[in-house]
Amino acid sequence: MTWVKVGNLHMPNDPAIGATVGVYPITANAAALVSGNTGRWGTVNLNLTDINNGAYILRITPANTTTEGVGPAVASTGPIPARIFRSIDIIIYITQHDITDVNVTVAQMVNGSASRGGPEIRVIVNLMPVWMQSGNHNSRGSTTIDTIVIHHTGIKVTSSAVNTFMSGGTSAHYIIDTQGRIIKMVQDTRRAWHAGSSLWRGTSGINSSSIGIEIVHTGQTDSYPAVQLTSLIALIGRLRVAYDTIETRNIIGHSDIATSNNVLSRKSGDPGTQFNWQQLENNCYGMIPGAATNVAATKYDNYFTTFTGDSLRNDDNDAQHRLGGTVRANYTGNPVTEVQQDLATIGYSVGVANGQYGRRTANAVKMFQQHFFADGRGGQANGRVDNATAIMIKRVLAGVD
Ligand SMILES: [Zn+2]
């Protein structure tokens, strides 16, 4: 007798219960030579007595399974299982009625992993989950889904993010791993806990109205793999088909909605300056800046033509004519107020547009810069409005109007 154990790639001691495990000839569409179902420990005992030496397929078909294209349809109707795993085909070698070697082809690696075990468990299979039900969610109430919030995990290991969302007090609807594979953890209809204290376009508590997508990615210097962005864009497409109430301009980053308080937290670098917003914009997702040529040089009461090379900054004040850190007694424009009004119209939280460039305004400017100057689109994320930032604010304003 030969024991096979089937578990979860992203969670230790999480058995795949009720999976069908069969040994098949390599020939396509052949019937199983022997098969069985995993029990409560995820194990099954196969009797290989009648099987000759040679190569075979070990096929794992989980109790609940689906293929790629993970999105709104997964775990959306009927009794919701705790887990949905991918199926996998593993090449095995049988010698003397025992499994003596296992091999996962490159094509099958997206579905999980397999290795030889010890004297008791001969093969250990770990399946890639597509649905792991997090307990961290509650009702959206009557709120419509109109926003997608994009995050990065800040940690490189998918398992860590998955386990955090299974245990701690946070969650997201979807996680995209570094190979572009998607794991769903909260039903779209439920309110996941990803955005925290947040404000966008005058509304606070964005968890109620949003779908949260976490991308497995570390710091501010690591680029996002192309497959990950491709997968994200496809997922956004599926979400937009399912929920036509999601507005393009509301496809935003966690950092965009992070300035509800005066103090920025870790979310201020989320999804960070490496995130390629332009690729989303090319697919008509997100806030899409208008043409630079349409921005008048007279913008912001001619501030940037009057004081060339200057930048609006912390502690500036229109009423006191203190601008660019200097009192400009003869200048009567109100550029700070206009910056505040424009950022608020776009969606950023600046508090009251009172012409006082306080910390909250500086934070909103910084988060705006982080988004629109990300991935090499030029400009610095320093919280000051220089001419380049001013032009970009007007471009984005034109794009969302
Ligand atoms: Zn986040």
Boltz pocket constraint, residues with backbone or C-beta under 6 A from the ligand:
constraints:
  - pocket:
      binder: B
      contacts: [[A, 150], [A, 151], [A, 152], [A, 194], [A, 254], [A, 267], [A, 270]]
      max_distance: 6.0
